[in-house]
Amino acid sequence: MNSRHLSRQQAIQLLYNVEFTQITLDEAVKSIENLTDDAKLFAKEVLNNLPEIDEIISASLVNYTLNRLNAVDRAILRLATYELKNNGPKAVVINEALELTKEFSDTGDKKAVRFNNRLLDTIASKLN
């Protein structure tokens, strides 16, 4: 596993912990051993830009609301949207997000992967 993927995994865990358990990022950081500096930076940047990121995601959802998404998918989509917004390479960002979805969210029926793929394609198109 490359260090960038590990950083994204850890950032997703941090974002999830902050939202789900209602703790601060500093408290969440203490809950993960061997945390990469990139993971902390990713999570901090996402949280610092959360209103804008959530607006981008919400504007791209059709017949759905951000709050209806499970917390893990929200964390994955928030990180990917942050990266897309900051000129991350579209194919790399989306592929990484889909790998994270497979690891953390998908129940084997690929519905979460397909949903996140469509949504991130829409988001990437709107940002370009």
C-alpha positions in Angstrom: 0.0 0.0 0.0 1.4 3.4 -0.9 1.7 6.1 1.7 -0.7 8.4 -0.2 -3.4 5.7 0.1 -2.6 5.1 3.7 -2.9 8.9 4.4 -6.3 8.9 2.7 -7.5 5.9 4.7 -6.5 7.6 7.9 -8.0 10.9 6.9 -11.3 9.2 6.3 -11.1 7.6 9.7 -10.3 11.1 11.3 -13.2 12.7 9.4 -15.6 9.9 10.4 -14.5 10.1 14.1 -14.9 13.9 14.2 -18.4 13.8 12.8 -19.7 10.6 14.3 -18.4 11.0 17.8 -18.6 14.8 17.9 -15.0 15.2 19.0 -12.3 17.6 17.9 -9.8 16.8 15.2 -7.1 16.9 17.9 -9.0 14.3 19.9 -9.5 12.2 16.9 -5.8 12.3 16.0 -5.0 10.7 19.4 -7.1 7.7 18.4 -5.1 6.5 15.4 -1.6 5.1 15.8 1.2 5.9 13.4 -0.8 8.7 11.8 0.8 10.2 8.8 1.3 14.0 8.5 -0.6 13.9 5.2 -3.6 12.4 6.9 -3.7 15.1 9.5 -3.3 17.8 6.8 -6.0 16.2 4.6 -8.5 16.1 7.5 -7.7 19.6 8.7 -8.1 21.1 5.2 -11.4 19.3 4.7 -12.7 20.5 8.0 -11.5 24.0 7.4 -13.4 24.1 4.1 -16.4 21.9 5.2 -19.2 24.4 4.4 -18.0 24.9 0.8 -17.3 21.2 0.3 -20.7 20.2 1.6 -22.3 22.8 -0.7 -20.5 21.3 -3.7 -21.6 17.8 -2.8 -25.2 18.9 -2.0 -25.5 20.8 -5.3 -24.5 17.6 -7.1 -26.9 15.3 -5.4 -30.2 14.5 -7.3 -33.3 13.6 -5.2 -31.0 13.1 -2.2 -29.5 15.1 0.7 -26.1 15.0 2.2 -27.5 13.9 5.6 -29.0 10.8 4.0 -25.6 9.5 3.1 -23.9 7.3 5.7 -21.1 9.0 7.6 -18.4 6.9 6.0 -19.5 7.8 2.5 -19.7 11.5 3.6 -16.1 11.3 4.8 -15.0 9.7 1.5 -16.9 12.2 -0.7 -15.7 15.2 1.4 -12.0 14.2 1.0 -12.4 13.5 -2.7 -14.3 16.7 -3.3 -11.6 18.6 -1.4 -9.0 17.0 -3.7 -10.9 17.7 -6.9 -11.5 21.3 -5.8 -7.8 21.7 -5.4 -6.9 20.4 -8.8 -6.2 16.8 -7.8 -6.0 14.6 -11.0 -9.6 13.6 -11.6 -9.0 10.0 -12.5 -6.6 9.4 -9.5 -8.9 11.1 -7.0 -12.0 9.3 -8.2 -10.2 5.9 -8.3 -8.8 6.4 -4.8 -12.3 7.4 -3.5 -13.8 4.3 -5.1 -11.1 2.1 -3.5 -11.8 3.6 -0.2 -15.5 3.0 -0.7 -14.8 -0.7 -1.4 -12.7 -0.9 1.7 -14.9 1.0 4.1 -18.5 1.3 2.8 -19.5 -1.1 0.1 -21.4 -4.2 1.3 -20.5 -6.3 -1.7 -23.4 -5.3 -4.0 -21.3 -2.4 -5.5 -24.2 0.1 -5.0 -22.1 2.4 -2.9 -19.2 2.3 -5.4 -21.6 3.1 -8.3 -23.3 5.9 -6.4 -20.1 7.5 -5.3 -18.6 7.1 -8.8 -21.6 8.9 -10.4 -21.6 11.6 -7.8 -17.9 12.3 -8.1 -18.1 12.4 -11.9 -20.8 15.0 -11.5 -18.8 17.0 -9.0 -15.6 16.9 -11.1 -17.6 18.1 -14.2 -19.1 21.0 -12.2 -15.7 22.0 -10.8 -14.1 22.1 -14.3 
